[in-house]
């Protein structure tokens, strides 16, 4: 009660000043708002922006925890001293690398939100709560913290605040951050190496005779882009016991998170389903091209093209992007028919970019950002089409 009363006194003291949004944000984060409305028509609902954001975060927490275990597990596996997956040693290694990413993501991102809220004298919005969790799950685990901080500043300012803040942005902020990293620091986002407790390659350590402290290895997509075959089982790829970004390896947990978002009516099942359909269609087309003999094994595209069409769903960041980023209600299509078109094109383009861009075999990021730009256009033509149909029906009735 003492903390609550002190915060209330600070709110009253700074009410109407530039610092009011900061104190209001802190107070409503810790306690429910105590203001009541008295005029007008009001509809009471159980959800608001903060609860919506918290629901999405809860759907991602299993991916975060699993990713910590997997990061440590991959380290010990690659160093020749495998440990049990659910062990403290594996979790500790993942924790000391992933937790700083989460702290920097939230610290810098929310700091920018507070600064803009104070300057513009508006309430601090909760939109970054989800973005702050998404970012550590989709960036390379060994990315320097200063580099992540710069990318977060760019993503929040250019990707959201310049458009007017939460609800006004046309690009997904988390993917804007990843795109900035991809273009500004491409060697860190190539996908041809995955962190394993450090940054020293095995060959260098063997040559120097140093103790094994770090090993770099390829992700599955990076390996396929280099023309190598997959050596992981389907079960390992589905459940996530493979190298990769923290939150993107376990398709199983991502699927559970997607079902949770659908159950809570936050994520659009139309976008998820249509994206899967688009990916399968593109994968089938590539498999058909390979089986027809139009492309030979000497082609640099052969390995990814010949990959079983449904394998694309369980490797790379496709599943994570479709469930947690393509369904962003702000940047996605809003009409039901538009969601089918939007999702299908995301899936279709993701696999196309994945195959034809060996320098960066993960295509879901670019596909979603591209469709973010076209989502308003899709909705526009869907709405105009519906208006024309109604006008025709009206003319028939009045004739």
C-alpha positions as CSV (number, residue, x, y, z in Angstrom):
1,X,0.0,0.0,0.0
2,X,2.9,2.4,0.7
3,X,4.3,2.0,-2.8
4,X,0.9,2.4,-4.3
5,X,0.1,5.6,-2.4
6,X,3.6,7.1,-3.2
7,X,3.1,6.5,-6.9
8,X,-0.4,8.0,-6.7
9,X,1.1,11.1,-4.9
10,X,3.8,11.4,-7.6
11,X,1.1,11.1,-10.3
12,X,-0.9,14.0,-8.7
13,X,2.3,16.0,-8.3
14,X,3.4,15.7,-11.9
15,X,-0.2,15.7,-13.3
16,X,-0.3,17.9,-16.4
17,X,3.5,18.0,-16.7
18,X,5.9,16.3,-19.2
19,X,6.7,13.6,-16.7
20,X,3.0,12.5,-16.3
21,X,3.1,9.8,-19.0
22,X,6.1,8.1,-17.4
23,X,4.5,7.9,-14.0
24,X,1.1,6.8,-15.4
25,X,2.8,4.0,-17.3
26,X,4.6,2.8,-14.2
27,X,1.5,3.0,-12.1
28,X,-0.8,1.2,-14.5
29,X,2.0,-1.5,-15.1
30,X,1.9,-2.3,-11.4
31,X,-1.7,-1.7,-10.6
32,X,-5.1,-1.5,-12.3
33,X,-6.2,2.1,-13.2
34,X,-8.4,3.6,-10.5
35,X,-10.1,6.1,-12.8
36,X,-13.7,5.6,-13.8
37,X,-15.7,7.2,-16.6
38,X,-19.0,8.9,-16.0
39,X,-20.4,10.1,-19.3
40,X,-21.3,8.5,-22.7
41,X,-21.9,4.9,-23.7
42,X,-19.5,2.4,-22.5
43,X,-18.9,-1.3,-23.4
44,X,-17.2,-3.4,-20.7
45,X,-14.9,-6.1,-22.1
46,X,-12.3,-8.3,-20.5
47,X,-9.5,-7.5,-22.9
48,X,-7.5,-4.4,-23.5
49,X,-4.1,-3.6,-25.2
50,X,-2.1,-4.6,-22.2
51,X,-3.9,-7.9,-21.7
52,X,-3.6,-8.7,-25.4
53,X,0.1,-8.0,-25.3
54,X,0.5,-10.2,-22.2
55,X,-1.4,-13.0,-23.9
56,X,1.0,-13.0,-26.9
57,X,4.0,-12.9,-24.5
58,X,2.7,-15.9,-22.6
59,X,2.4,-17.8,-26.0
60,X,6.1,-17.1,-26.6
61,X,7.5,-17.9,-23.1
62,X,7.7,-21.7,-23.8
63,X,9.8,-20.9,-26.9
64,X,12.1,-18.7,-24.9
65,X,12.7,-21.2,-22.2
66,X,13.1,-24.1,-24.6
67,X,15.6,-21.9,-26.6
68,X,17.7,-21.4,-23.6
69,X,18.0,-25.1,-23.0
70,X,18.6,-25.8,-26.7
71,X,21.4,-23.1,-26.9
72,X,23.3,-24.8,-24.1
73,X,22.5,-28.3,-25.4
74,X,23.9,-27.4,-28.9
75,X,27.0,-26.0,-27.3
76,X,27.8,-29.2,-25.4
77,X,26.8,-31.3,-28.3
78,X,29.1,-29.5,-30.7
79,X,32.0,-29.4,-28.2
80,X,32.0,-33.2,-27.9
81,X,30.7,-33.2,-24.3
82,X,27.0,-33.8,-24.7
83,X,24.7,-33.3,-21.6
84,X,21.1,-34.0,-20.9
85,X,18.8,-31.5,-22.7
86,X,16.9,-30.7,-19.5
87,X,20.0,-30.0,-17.4
88,X,21.2,-27.1,-15.4
89,X,24.4,-26.9,-17.4
90,X,22.5,-26.6,-20.7
91,X,20.1,-24.0,-19.2
92,X,22.9,-21.9,-17.6
93,X,24.8,-21.6,-20.9
94,X,21.6,-20.5,-22.7
95,X,20.6,-18.2,-19.8
96,X,23.8,-16.1,-19.7
97,X,23.6,-15.5,-23.5
98,X,19.8,-15.0,-24.0
99,X,19.0,-13.0,-20.9
100,X,21.2,-10.0,-21.8
101,X,19.5,-9.9,-25.2
102,X,16.1,-9.7,-23.5
103,X,17.3,-7.0,-21.1
104,X,18.8,-4.8,-23.9
105,X,15.7,-5.3,-26.1
106,X,13.3,-4.2,-23.4
107,X,15.6,-1.6,-21.8
108,X,16.4,0.3,-25.0
109,X,13.0,-0.2,-26.6
110,X,10.9,0.9,-23.6
111,X,13.4,3.8,-23.0
112,X,12.6,5.1,-26.5
113,X,8.9,4.7,-25.9
114,X,9.1,6.7,-22.6
115,X,11.2,9.4,-24.3
116,X,8.7,9.8,-27.2
117,X,5.7,9.7,-24.7
118,X,7.3,12.5,-22.6
119,X,8.1,14.7,-25.6
120,X,4.7,14.3,-27.3
121,X,2.8,14.3,-23.9
122,X,0.8,11.2,-24.6
123,X,0.4,7.9,-22.6
124,X,3.1,5.2,-22.9
125,X,1.7,2.5,-25.2
126,X,2.1,-1.2,-24.5
127,X,2.8,-2.1,-28.1
128,X,6.5,-2.7,-27.5
129,X,5.9,-5.4,-24.9
130,X,5.5,-8.0,-27.6
131,X,8.2,-6.6,-29.9
132,X,10.6,-6.6,-26.9
133,X,10.1,-10.4,-26.6
134,X,10.1,-11.1,-30.3
135,X,13.5,-9.5,-30.9
136,X,15.7,-11.8,-28.7
137,X,13.9,-14.8,-30.2
138,X,14.7,-14.0,-33.9
139,X,18.2,-12.5,-33.8
140,X,21.5,-14.5,-33.7
141,X,22.4,-15.4,-30.2
142,X,25.9,-14.1,-30.5
143,X,25.0,-10.7,-31.8
144,X,26.9,-7.9,-29.9
145,X,24.7,-6.1,-27.5
146,X,25.6,-2.6,-28.9
147,X,24.6,-3.8,-32.3
148,X,21.2,-5.0,-31.0
149,X,20.7,-1.7,-29.2
150,X,21.3,0.3,-32.4
151,X,18.9,-1.9,-34.3
152,X,16.2,-1.5,-31.6
153,X,16.5,2.3,-31.7
154,X,16.2,2.2,-35.5
155,X,13.2,-0.2,-35.4
156,X,11.2,1.7,-32.8
157,X,11.9,5.2,-34.1
158,X,11.7,4.5,-37.9
159,X,9.5,1.5,-37.8
160,X,6.8,2.8,-35.4
161,X,7.2,6.2,-33.8
162,X,7.5,8.2,-37.1
163,X,4.2,6.7,-38.1
164,X,2.5,7.9,-34.9
165,X,3.2,5.0,-32.5
166,X,1.4,1.8,-31.7
167,X,-1.5,1.0,-34.1
168,X,-0.2,3.4,-36.8
169,X,2.8,1.6,-38.1
170,X,2.7,-0.2,-41.5
171,X,5.8,-2.4,-40.8
172,X,6.2,-5.0,-38.1
173,X,8.7,-3.3,-35.7
174,X,10.5,-6.6,-34.8
175,X,11.0,-7.5,-38.4
176,X,12.1,-3.9,-39.1
177,X,14.8,-4.4,-36.4
178,X,15.9,-7.7,-38.0
179,X,15.9,-6.2,-41.5
180,X,18.1,-3.4,-40.2
181,X,20.6,-5.9,-38.9
182,X,20.4,-7.9,-42.1
183,X,21.3,-4.9,-44.3
184,X,23.6,-3.1,-41.9
185,X,25.5,-6.2,-40.5
186,X,24.9,-9.0,-43.1
187,X,27.7,-11.2,-41.9
188,X,25.9,-11.6,-38.6
189,X,22.6,-12.5,-40.2
190,X,23.8,-14.8,-43.0
191,X,22.6,-18.0,-41.4
192,X,25.7,-19.9,-42.2
193,X,26.9,-20.0,-38.6
194,X,25.2,-20.5,-35.3
195,X,26.6,-19.5,-31.9
196,X,28.0,-22.1,-29.5
197,X,29.3,-20.5,-26.4
198,X,31.8,-18.0,-28.0
199,X,32.9,-17.1,-31.4
200,X,36.0,-19.1,-32.2
201,X,35.8,-21.8,-34.9
202,X,36.9,-25.3,-34.3
203,X,39.6,-25.2,-36.9
204,X,41.2,-22.2,-35.3
205,X,41.2,-23.9,-31.9
206,X,42.6,-27.1,-33.2
207,X,45.4,-25.2,-35.0
208,X,46.2,-23.1,-32.0
209,X,45.9,-26.0,-29.5
210,X,43.7,-23.9,-27.3
211,X,41.0,-25.4,-25.0
212,X,37.7,-25.8,-26.8
213,X,35.6,-22.8,-25.7
214,X,33.6,-22.1,-28.8
215,X,32.5,-23.8,-32.0
216,X,30.6,-22.4,-35.0
217,X,28.3,-24.5,-37.1
218,X,25.7,-24.0,-39.8
219,X,22.0,-23.8,-39.3
220,X,19.9,-26.2,-41.4
221,X,19.0,-23.6,-43.9
222,X,22.6,-22.4,-44.1
223,X,23.7,-26.0,-44.7
224,X,21.1,-26.5,-47.5
225,X,22.1,-23.2,-49.1
226,X,25.6,-24.6,-49.3
227,X,24.4,-27.7,-51.1
228,X,24.7,-30.0,-48.1
229,X,22.1,-32.6,-47.1
230,X,20.1,-32.5,-43.9
231,X,21.5,-34.9,-41.2
232,X,18.8,-34.2,-38.6
233,X,15.8,-36.4,-38.1
234,X,12.3,-35.2,-38.7
235,X,11.5,-35.5,-35.0
236,X,14.5,-33.3,-34.1
237,X,13.5,-30.7,-36.6
238,X,9.9,-30.7,-35.4
239,X,10.6,-30.6,-31.6
240,X,13.5,-28.2,-32.0
241,X,16.7,-30.1,-31.1
242,X,18.6,-28.4,-33.9
243,X,20.8,-25.3,-34.2
244,X,19.1,-22.0,-34.9
245,X,17.8,-18.8,-33.4
246,X,16.5,-19.0,-29.9
247,X,12.8,-19.0,-30.5
248,X,12.6,-20.5,-34.0
249,X,13.7,-24.1,-33.7
250,X,10.8,-25.8,-32.0
251,X,7.9,-26.0,-34.4
252,X,6.0,-28.0,-31.8
253,X,6.0,-25.2,-29.2
254,X,5.3,-22.6,-31.9
255,X,2.3,-24.7,-33.0
256,X,1.0,-24.8,-29.4
257,X,1.5,-21.0,-29.2
258,X,-0.4,-20.5,-32.4
259,X,-3.3,-22.7,-31.1
260,X,-3.3,-20.6,-27.9
261,X,-3.5,-17.3,-29.9
262,X,-6.3,-18.7,-32.0
263,X,-8.2,-19.9,-28.9
264,X,-7.9,-16.4,-27.4
265,X,-8.9,-14.9,-30.7
266,X,-5.8,-12.8,-30.9
267,X,-4.1,-14.6,-33.8
268,X,-5.8,-15.0,-37.2
269,X,-6.2,-18.7,-38.2
270,X,-6.9,-17.6,-41.7
271,X,-3.5,-16.0,-42.0
272,X,-1.7,-19.0,-40.4
273,X,-3.5,-21.6,-42.6
274,X,-3.2,-19.7,-45.8
275,X,0.5,-19.1,-45.2
276,X,1.1,-22.8,-44.8
277,X,-0.9,-23.5,-48.0
278,X,1.2,-20.9,-49.9
279,X,4.4,-22.5,-48.6
280,X,3.3,-26.0,-49.6
281,X,2.3,-24.9,-53.1
282,X,5.6,-23.2,-53.7
283,X,7.5,-26.2,-52.3
284,X,5.5,-28.5,-54.6
285,X,6.3,-26.4,-57.6
286,X,10.0,-26.6,-56.8
287,X,9.8,-30.4,-56.2
288,X,8.0,-30.6,-59.6
289,X,10.8,-28.6,-61.3
290,X,13.4,-30.9,-59.9
291,X,11.6,-34.2,-60.8
292,X,11.0,-32.9,-64.3
293,X,14.7,-32.6,-64.9
294,X,14.7,-28.9,-65.7
295,X,17.3,-28.3,-63.1
296,X,20.5,-30.4,-62.5
297,X,22.4,-31.3,-59.3
298,X,25.1,-28.9,-60.3
299,X,22.8,-26.0,-59.8
300,X,23.3,-24.0,-56.6
301,X,19.5,-24.1,-56.2
302,X,19.2,-27.8,-56.5
303,X,19.4,-28.8,-52.8
304,X,16.8,-26.3,-51.5
305,X,14.5,-27.1,-54.5
306,X,14.7,-30.8,-54.0
307,X,14.0,-30.5,-50.2
308,X,10.7,-32.2,-49.5
309,X,8.0,-29.5,-49.8
310,X,6.6,-30.0,-46.3
311,X,10.1,-29.9,-44.7
312,X,10.1,-26.2,-45.3
313,X,7.4,-25.8,-42.6
314,X,9.7,-27.2,-39.8
315,X,13.1,-25.7,-40.7
316,X,14.2,-22.1,-40.3
317,X,12.0,-19.3,-39.0
318,X,9.0,-20.0,-41.2
319,X,6.7,-21.3,-38.5
320,X,7.7,-18.6,-35.9
321,X,7.2,-15.8,-38.5
322,X,3.8,-17.0,-39.6
323,X,2.4,-17.5,-36.1
324,X,3.8,-14.5,-34.2
325,X,4.6,-11.8,-36.8
326,X,2.5,-12.4,-39.9
327,X,-0.6,-12.3,-37.6
328,X,0.3,-8.9,-36.1
329,X,-3.2,-7.2,-36.2
330,X,-1.7,-3.8,-36.9
331,X,0.3,-4.6,-40.0
332,X,-1.7,-7.5,-41.4
333,X,-4.8,-7.4,-43.6
334,X,-8.0,-6.6,-41.8
335,X,-10.6,-8.1,-44.1
336,X,-11.3,-11.9,-44.0
337,X,-10.8,-12.4,-47.7
338,X,-7.7,-10.1,-47.5
339,X,-6.2,-12.3,-44.8
340,X,-6.4,-15.4,-47.1
341,X,-4.6,-13.5,-49.8
342,X,-2.1,-11.9,-47.5
343,X,-1.2,-15.2,-45.7
344,X,-1.0,-17.2,-48.9
345,X,1.4,-14.7,-50.5
346,X,3.6,-14.7,-47.4
347,X,4.0,-18.4,-47.5
348,X,4.5,-18.5,-51.3
349,X,7.1,-15.7,-51.3
350,X,8.9,-17.1,-48.2
351,X,9.8,-20.3,-49.9
352,X,10.6,-18.5,-53.2
353,X,13.1,-16.1,-51.4
354,X,14.5,-19.0,-49.4
355,X,15.4,-20.9,-52.5
356,X,16.6,-18.1,-54.8
357,X,18.6,-16.2,-52.2
358,X,21.4,-18.5,-51.1
359,X,23.2,-15.6,-49.4
360,X,20.3,-15.3,-47.0
361,X,18.2,-18.5,-47.1
362,X,15.6,-17.4,-44.5
363,X,12.9,-15.7,-46.6
364,X,10.0,-15.3,-44.2
365,X,11.2,-11.9,-42.8
366,X,11.4,-10.3,-46.3
367,X,8.1,-11.9,-47.3
368,X,6.2,-10.5,-44.3
369,X,7.7,-7.0,-44.6
370,X,6.8,-7.0,-48.3
371,X,3.2,-8.0,-47.6
372,X,3.0,-5.5,-44.7
373,X,3.4,-2.8,-47.4
374,X,0.7,-4.4,-49.6
375,X,-1.8,-5.2,-46.9
376,X,-3.6,-1.9,-47.1
377,X,-3.8,-2.2,-50.9
378,X,-5.3,-5.7,-50.6
379,X,-7.9,-4.5,-48.1
380,X,-8.7,-1.5,-50.3
381,X,-9.5,-3.7,-53.3
382,X,-11.5,-6.2,-51.2
383,X,-13.6,-3.4,-49.8
384,X,-14.1,-1.8,-53.2
385,X,-15.1,-5.1,-54.6
386,X,-17.7,-5.6,-51.9
387,X,-19.0,-2.0,-52.4
388,X,-19.5,-2.7,-56.2
389,X,-21.3,-5.9,-55.5
390,X,-23.7,-4.2,-53.1
391,X,-24.3,-1.4,-55.6
392,X,-25.2,-3.9,-58.3
393,X,-27.6,-5.6,-56.0
394,X,-29.1,-2.3,-55.1
395,X,-29.6,-1.4,-58.8
396,X,-31.2,-4.7,-59.5
397,X,-33.7,-4.2,-56.6
398,X,-34.6,-0.7,-57.6
399,X,-35.0,-1.6,-61.3
